[in-house]
């Protein structure tokens, strides 16, 4: 939510910045378009003024000589405002009978004879307006000399309109003769020259200027002093839109503003393009990146704080669990210590009553306490969990298992006992082993002791002690401590009666011990397996 809120504010800021940039760009592009239109009109007005001046001069002359025309053009002193124009030319209006005289005048001072083109023979026509002079006299302009402009429809239409209006008139899009094999679009501005009114005001010819459209547009763009301005110029004089010039900065996409301009009595359309990219502005990008960084940082901080709060909550829960476990451990330890002390007190009491001397009492107490201690060690190793029957029996018979004079057999499935049940079984096995070592199969060479166990069902196990190949067993006249311990204390702890038989072939004892689920006696339920908790 923090990330979304900050990013929403950032997007709104970017939107406001972009809106301002668009409005600023719209005002800027309108200024550029207006400046470009004014520059083009100024260029056209300057060209028209020169042509009007030329028309006024040539009207008063009976003959337009090369020297006169050259002096006229040089005295105009055309400056940078006339950039884009190829120069100023003179094209007399002649009839078929004047062609030879025109060609003589055109070839005068030339190393080779120049002729009018297209020739009259190839294209017969009543009126011809071939180019006689074109200043400045450059190699490029010489290509146009002798060309009959009236033979071409677009030029002819412009000249006819200029004669009708008596004003400078621009032609439609054409390719200048100067271009040779080139294809750049251009146009011409014609100004008619008439004989004086007293002589009948007949058409003498045209003073004109040829223009390369692209150079003309570039010269206008130089006046507005905008680097990288994208602009196009279209001719719309004939009712259709035709592209005639384009600046290098033009892009296929971008905001444009269009202005109509009258260029020498002909409609043109100027399209100026915004220099602004469609992408976000630098300020918007900075704002967006800054907002993204701030939103990410706040989200990270919030996440860290949330994780810390969760960790703190888990720590509190863990400490509460540890306190609960400690309390449970304390109660369990207290219970088990009481049970162990009760067992010890019972052993002491029974041993004292059955002992005839202090040494006999000490020996009995020592052995039984050691048996209890050995079983305690097993329970400690298993963290007071379940203990296998085989381990309990094995630890009690360990002192006799290495003696080669007799054989001890342990056999049965893997059955686990609860801690208290393991203690009780350990005491019973200890008493049976002690009795066998004193009077039974473990007291003579070749004696055998077999301890087998099996599962009666899921909750009960049967353990059988059988001695064989030992001395002849005589049933005792009085009940000893071991018998009392097995038949009373162990039977009570195991909650099942013990069957103890003194057969002549050997002592036989059958015990039934419960098999309980760990949840019935575990110190901690659902305890993790690791020891670090």
PEURPE-V262009 format. One record per residue. RES is the residue in three letters. D_LAST is the distance of its C-alpha to the last C-alpha in whole Angstrom. Layout:
# PEURPE-V262009
res: {RES;RES}
d_last: {D_LAST;D_LAST}
This chain:
# PEURPE-V262009
res: {UNK;UNK;UNK;UNK;UNK;UNK;UNK;UNK;UNK;UNK;UNK;UNK;UNK;UNK;UNK;UNK;UNK;UNK;UNK;UNK;UNK;UNK;UNK;UNK;UNK;UNK;UNK;UNK;UNK;UNK;UNK;UNK;UNK;UNK;UNK;UNK;UNK;UNK;UNK;UNK;UNK;UNK;UNK;UNK;UNK;UNK;UNK;UNK;UNK;UNK;UNK;UNK;UNK;UNK;UNK;UNK;UNK;UNK;UNK;UNK;UNK;UNK;UNK;UNK;UNK;UNK;UNK;UNK;UNK;UNK;UNK;UNK;UNK;UNK;UNK;UNK;UNK;UNK;UNK;UNK;UNK;UNK;UNK;UNK;UNK;UNK;UNK;UNK;UNK;UNK;UNK;UNK;UNK;UNK;UNK;UNK;UNK;UNK;UNK;UNK;UNK;UNK;UNK;UNK;UNK;UNK;UNK;UNK;UNK;UNK;UNK;UNK;UNK;UNK;UNK;UNK;UNK;UNK;UNK;UNK;UNK;UNK;UNK;UNK;UNK;UNK;UNK;UNK;UNK;UNK;UNK;UNK;UNK;UNK;UNK;UNK;UNK;UNK;UNK;UNK;UNK;UNK;UNK;UNK;UNK;UNK;UNK;UNK;UNK;UNK;UNK;UNK;UNK;UNK;UNK;UNK;UNK;UNK;UNK;UNK;UNK;UNK;UNK;UNK;UNK;UNK;UNK;UNK;UNK;UNK;UNK;UNK;UNK;UNK;UNK;UNK;UNK;UNK;UNK;UNK;UNK;UNK;UNK;UNK;UNK;UNK;UNK;UNK;UNK;UNK;UNK;UNK;UNK;UNK;UNK;UNK;UNK;UNK;UNK;UNK;UNK;UNK;UNK;UNK;UNK;UNK;UNK;UNK;UNK;UNK;UNK;UNK;UNK;UNK;UNK;UNK;UNK;UNK;UNK;UNK;UNK;UNK;UNK;UNK;UNK;UNK;UNK;UNK;UNK;UNK;UNK;UNK;UNK;UNK;UNK;UNK;UNK;UNK;UNK;UNK;UNK;UNK;UNK;UNK;UNK;UNK;UNK;UNK;UNK;UNK;UNK;UNK;UNK;UNK;UNK;UNK;UNK;UNK;UNK;UNK;UNK;UNK;UNK;UNK;UNK;UNK;UNK;UNK;UNK;UNK;UNK;UNK;UNK;UNK;UNK;UNK;UNK;UNK;UNK;UNK;UNK;UNK;UNK;UNK;UNK;UNK;UNK;UNK;UNK;UNK;UNK;UNK;UNK;UNK;UNK;UNK;UNK;UNK;UNK;UNK;UNK;UNK;UNK;UNK;UNK;UNK;UNK;UNK;UNK;UNK;UNK;UNK;UNK;UNK;UNK;UNK;UNK;UNK;UNK;UNK;UNK;UNK;UNK;UNK;UNK;UNK;UNK;UNK;UNK;UNK;UNK;UNK;UNK;UNK;UNK;UNK;UNK;UNK;UNK;UNK;UNK;UNK;UNK;UNK;UNK;UNK;UNK;UNK;UNK;UNK;UNK;UNK;UNK;UNK;UNK;UNK;UNK;UNK;UNK;UNK;UNK;UNK;UNK;UNK;UNK;UNK;UNK;UNK;UNK;UNK;UNK;UNK;UNK;UNK;UNK;UNK;UNK;UNK;UNK;UNK;UNK;UNK;UNK;UNK;UNK;UNK;UNK;UNK;UNK;UNK;UNK;UNK;UNK;UNK;UNK;UNK;UNK;UNK;UNK;UNK;UNK;UNK;UNK;UNK;UNK;UNK;UNK;UNK;UNK;UNK;UNK;UNK;UNK;UNK;UNK;UNK;UNK;UNK;UNK;UNK;UNK;UNK;UNK;UNK;UNK;UNK;UNK;UNK;UNK;UNK;UNK;UNK;UNK;UNK;UNK;UNK;UNK;UNK;UNK;UNK;UNK;UNK;UNK;UNK;UNK;UNK;UNK;UNK;UNK;UNK;UNK;UNK;UNK;UNK;UNK;UNK;UNK;UNK;UNK;UNK;UNK;UNK;UNK;UNK;UNK;UNK;UNK;UNK;UNK;UNK;UNK;UNK;UNK;UNK;UNK;UNK;UNK;UNK;UNK;UNK;UNK;UNK;UNK;UNK;UNK;UNK;UNK;UNK;UNK;UNK;UNK;UNK;UNK;UNK;UNK;UNK;UNK;UNK;UNK;UNK;UNK;UNK;UNK;UNK;UNK;UNK;UNK;UNK;UNK;UNK;UNK;UNK;UNK;UNK;UNK;UNK;UNK;UNK;UNK;UNK;UNK;UNK;UNK;UNK;UNK;UNK;UNK;UNK;UNK;UNK;UNK;UNK;UNK}
d_last: {37;37;38;40;42;42;44;46;47;48;50;52;53;53;56;58;58;59;62;63;63;65;68;68;69;71;73;73;74;77;78;78;80;83;83;83;86;88;88;89;92;93;93;95;97;98;99;101;103;104;105;107;109;110;111;113;115;115;117;120;120;123;121;118;118;115;116;116;112;111;112;111;107;107;108;105;103;100;97;93;94;95;93;92;96;97;101;104;106;110;111;114;115;118;120;121;124;122;119;122;122;118;117;120;119;115;116;118;117;114;115;115;116;113;114;112;110;110;113;116;117;113;113;116;115;118;116;114;111;111;109;112;110;106;105;103;105;102;101;99;102;104;103;104;107;110;107;109;106;108;108;104;103;100;103;106;104;103;106;108;106;107;110;110;108;110;106;104;102;99;99;96;93;95;95;97;99;98;95;97;94;91;90;89;90;93;95;99;100;104;107;110;113;117;120;122;123;126;126;125;121;120;117;117;113;110;108;104;101;99;95;92;89;86;88;89;86;84;87;86;83;83;85;82;80;77;75;73;75;75;79;81;85;86;90;90;94;95;92;90;87;87;85;87;85;81;79;77;74;74;71;71;68;69;70;74;77;80;84;87;90;94;94;98;99;96;93;90;86;84;80;78;74;71;70;66;64;62;59;57;58;57;56;54;52;51;50;48;46;46;45;42;41;40;39;36;35;35;33;31;30;30;27;25;25;24;21;21;21;19;16;17;17;13;12;14;13;9;10;13;10;8;12;13;10;12;15;15;14;17;19;18;18;22;23;22;24;27;27;27;30;32;32;33;35;37;37;39;41;42;43;45;47;47;48;51;51;48;47;47;44;42;42;41;38;37;37;35;33;32;32;29;27;27;26;23;22;22;20;17;17;16;14;16;16;20;22;25;29;30;27;28;32;32;30;33;36;34;37;40;39;40;44;46;49;47;45;41;40;37;37;35;32;29;28;24;25;23;22;25;27;26;27;30;31;31;33;36;36;36;39;41;40;41;44;45;45;48;50;49;48;46;49;51;52;51;49;47;44;42;39;38;36;36;34;37;35;31;31;33;33;36;37;40;41;45;47;50;52;52;54;56;54;56;54;53;56;53;49;47;44;42;44;43;39;39;41;40;37;35;37;36;32;32;35;37;40;41;44;45;48;51;53;55;54;50;48;46;43;41;38;36;32;30;28;25;22;19;18;21;19;15;13;11;13;12;9;7;9;7;6;4;0}
